[in-house]
């Protein structure tokens, strides 16, 4: 049974799904079975108006281990994580790049000039962890935080991506045959739920010759606006019968991130580096509004509030009820996400319904959060039960 804490830990591993790649003349739409990052909520050039539907919770298999429940990589720090979820991407394929067959540890792959390989992939861990993993593959020593901070930056997925160039003897992801005189070129974007990488590896001369096309390819990577646009996700049985599927309208510029167990949806505003908004549904009162608001206050380094103070908080209409609107400013310490932010904001909404409770929580640096206040409230108002 899911815990009563509405800010739940990851505990459920979704069923594997098949992956399909459909080529086009100059664009590929890749459907993954990945622990991928995000599915688009709409096209870049206009407001997002599609309505998405997702079941709130899902039971886990009884044989699931603690390690699996927390979605840790079973390969213990191998290269990009084995795909687990269905996500769609679009990108422009450079002329002459040959698409490789689907593989579990990449979301798209290409043979370049017959000798190099370029991949699009996702992975957990920090930027430093992943850069040092790549350095190990090239036979290089790890670097410190200062070196990571000094990496050059380029636009990637609406963020400042880190550009990595490494030369050495490539040993492969798991100690394959050593290749002297090779080069690795990578671009990484770190998001709240995961990280996305474009990486090219091959003889140094080939990688250097393809560098500009590599950068153009990386700039073209985007969530596929056509996938799921106007479609409803299939409803799945929920762990609690009262926690049925919800519908919502995503604000313009908010991108749907990877599916997370015990979350109905996670959304990330484009152009932010540490901000996310998610919805969770739990059966019953889930501890009650007072306890949950005070848990959020504790995460923000604030003293608990009394019932009278919480009862006096403003209300926001959502799901046919008047939800309790919470706005907190302080120092965020969220152990579930491993996030600490000194100058942070938290927007929250608690809606107690007859048989369950719905929680909407958005956190991030105050500078990123303030411009999103109206969008957060509009998103909350858009929530409704789909049945």
N, C-alpha and C positions, 0 to 999 in steps of 0.2 A: 504494500500500500504506500502511495507517495507520502512523504513527510508533510506535516502541517505548515512548514515554513514556506511562504509564498515566494521566496527568492531561492528556488531549489537548486541543489547540486545536480550535476549531470548524473543520471542513473540508468539511462535506457539506451541501448544500441539499436538503431532501426534496422529493419530487414534489408538485405542487399537487393539492389535493383539492377536490371540489365542496362547496359550502356549502348547507345546508338549514335553513330556519326553520319550525318547526311552532308555530302560535299555539295558546294555550289561553284559557280564560275570563279568568283573572287571572294567568296565568303563561306565560312563553315559554321554550321550550328552544331555544337557538340553537346550531346545529352550524356551526362555522367552518372556513374553510381558512386559519387565521391563524397568525402566529408568536406564538400566544397564550401564555397564562401557565400554566394548570394544568387538569388534569382531576381530578375528585373521586375520592377513594379510599373514601369511605363517607359515611354521613349524620352530621350534627352531633350527633344525640342519643345515639349509642351507639358502641361500639368498632368499628373498621373490620376486617372479616373477609374481605372479598373478595380473591380471588387474581388478580393482574394478570399478563399475559404480554406480553413484548415482545422482538423480535429484537435481538441485541446490537449489531451494526454493519451498515452498509449501504454498498455501493460508491458512489462518486460518478461522475458523468458526466465523461468525459475533457475535455469542452469547458468545464467549469466554471472561471471565472476566480478569481484569488486573492480579489478583493473579494466575489464571490458565495460562495466557500467559507467566508469569515468572516462571512457573513450580514449584511453592511452594507447599509443602505438604498440601493437603486440610485437613488432619487430625491434623494439628497444632502440629508437633513435636512428633508424634507417633513413633513406632519402624520403622524399615527399610521401606523405601518409597514404596508405591504401584507401582508395575511394570507398565511401559508405553511403553517399546520398546523391540524389538526382538534382543536378544544377545545370543551367544552360548558359553558354557563352557565345558571343559572336566576335569575329576578328577578321581582318583582311590578311590573306595569305600572300606573302611576297612571291613574285614570279620565280619559278624554278624550284621552289621548296616543295618537296614531296611528302604528302601526309603519311605518317606511319600508322600501323594498325593500333587499335585500342590496347592499352596496357594498364594494369592496376595501379601503378605508381605515377601516372601522369594523366592530365586532363586533355591534353592534345600533344602531339609530337610530330616533328618534321625531320626528314633527311635533307641536309643542306650541302650542296656542291658535292654530294656523294661521299663526303668524309666527316662532316660535322653533324651534330644533332641538336635541335632546339626543342624545348619542352615548355609547356604551361602546366603548372602544378600548384597545389596548396599544401601547407604543412602547419603544424603547431610549433610552439617554441618562440623564443625572442629572435629579433634580427641578429643579435650577436651569436646565439646558438647556431642559427642556420648558416651564417657567414663562416663561422669556425668549422662547421661540418664540411662546407665546401672547400675550405682551405685544407682540411685534412685529406680530402679526395685528391687535391693537387700536390700533396706532399709538403705542405707549408705549415708553419707553426701558427697556433691560435693568436688572435690579437685582443687587445683590451678595449674597454668602453670608449676610451678617447679615440682610438682608431675607427671604431664603428661610427662615432659621432662625426668624424671628419670625412666620411664617405660622400662623394658627390651625389647630388639629388637631381632627379628628373621626374616630370609628371607621369603618374601611373595610377589608373583607376581613381582619379580624382584626388590623389594624395601626392606628397613628395616621396617618390620611390627612391630607394637607395640603389645606386649603380655600383656593381662589383666587378672588377677586372682582376683576374688571377692568372699567372703563368707558372708552369712547373711541370711535374711529371704526374700525369693523370692516372690514378689507380682505380677509377671506377667507384661506384657507390658502395660496393662491398668487397673491395680488394681484387678487382679484375686485373687483367694484364696491364702492366705499366706502359704508359705512352709518353715518352719524353718529348719536350718541345710543344706541348699542348697549351691551350688557353681556355679559360672559362669566363664567360661574360654573362652577368646576371642583373636583373632588375627586380627588386622586392618591394612589395607594399604590405605593411603591417596593419591589420584591422583588428577590431575588438575580439572577434570570434576566431580568427585564423589569419594566415598570411598567404599571399599569392606571389608566385615567382614565375618569371620567364628566364630560362637559362639556356645558353648555348655552349657546347663543349666540342672541341675539335682541334686539329692542327692550328697553330697560332696564325699562320698565313691565311687560312680559310676564314677563321673567326674575325680577323682584322678586316678582310675584304667584305664580309657580310655585316659589319657593325651597324651601318646606317639602316640597312633593311631590318636588322634585329630591332633597332630602336623604333622604326616605323611600325613594325609588327606589335611591339609592346604598347605603343600609343593607341593602336586600334582595338586592343582587348577591352571588351565591355560586356556587361550582362546582356543576355539576349532579350530584347524588348518584345519579340514575338512569342516567346515560349511562355505559356501560361497566361498570356494576355487575354483577359475575358473568360478564362477557363477556371473552373472550381476544382481544387484538389480533391481527390477521392477521400471520402469520409472513412475513418478507421474507428474501430471500437475504442472507447476511452476506458481508463482505469476506474473512473468513477462515473456512473451513469449520468450524473447531473452535469458533468463537464463536457457538454456537447460542443460542436464546431461553432466558430464565430466567423463573422464577415467584417471587413473593414475597407476603408479607402486610404491608401498610402499617400502621404503628402508628396508634392512634387519634390524630386531630388532625394527622396529616401529610398534606399536600395535594400531589398530583402537579403538578409545574411543567411548563413548556414542554419539548417534546422537544428534545434537544440532540444534535447529531452526535457519534458516538463515546461516547455515554452510553446505557446501557440504560434508565435512569430517573433523574430528579431529583426529590427530595421536599423540601418545605419545611414545618417544623413551624408550625402556626398560632400567631400571637402573637409570632413572632420577626421581627426586622428585618434580620438579616445572616447567618442560619444556613441552610445547605442540606446535603443528603446526596445523593450520587449513586453510581451503580454503572457501572463500565466493564469491558469484557472485551477482552483483546488476545491474539493468538496467541503460543504459545510461552511462554518464561519472562519476556518483556518486560523484559529487563535484570536480572531476579532480585530476590528479596526485599530483600537488603541494599541494593542500589542504590536501590530505590524507597523504602524506609523512610528512607534518608539524604536523598533528595530532599525528602521531606516534612519531615524535620528541618531542612533548609536553609530551607524556606519558613517555618518557625516560628522562625528565627533561632538554631537550635541547632547545636552542633558535630556532625560525623558520628560515628556509633557503629561499633564494630568488629563483626565477624561473631559473635564469642562473645556480645557483649551483645545483639545482635538475635536470635540463636538462643535466648537465655534469655527472650525476651518470652513473655507468656501466649498460650495457644491458645484458639480459639473454634470450635466445630463449625459448619460451613457447607458446603453443596454436597457432602456426603458426605466431607469432608476436615476437617483441623484447620488453620484459617486462623491467621495471625499477627496478633494484636491489638495495635494501636498506640494509645497515648494520649500526646499531646504538648501541653505548655502553653508559650506564649511569645508572640512578636509575629509575627502572620501577615502574610506578604508574598506574595500570590498574583497574579503578573502576568497569568495567563490570565483571571482574573475582574476584575482591576483593583482588588483588595481589599487594604487594609492595616488591621490591627487590632492595637493594642498589647497588649491583654489578651485573648488568644484561646486556644481549645482546638481540637485536631484529634483526632478519633477515626478510626482507619483499620483496615481488614482486608485482608490479602493472602492469596489462596488460589491456590496453584500447583497446577494440574491436569495431567493427562497431556499435553494438547495446547494448553492456553491458560492464561491467568492472569486472575483476577477481582479487582477492586479496589473496595472500598467506602470512600468518604472523606466525612467530615462535618466541616465547619469553621464557626466563628462566634464571636461574643463569648463569653467564658467564662461570663458570667452567664446566657446563654441556653443554652449547651451542657450545663452540669452537670446540669440537670433531665432532659436527654434521654439520659443515658448508658444507662439500662436499655432505653429504646426502641430505641436504636441497636443494642445487642447482640441484642435480640429480632428486629429487622429482619434482621440478618445471619444469625441462626439459621434464619429463615424461607426464605432463598434456596434454590432447588433448580432443577436442570435440568428443563425441561418435556418433554424427550425423550431 
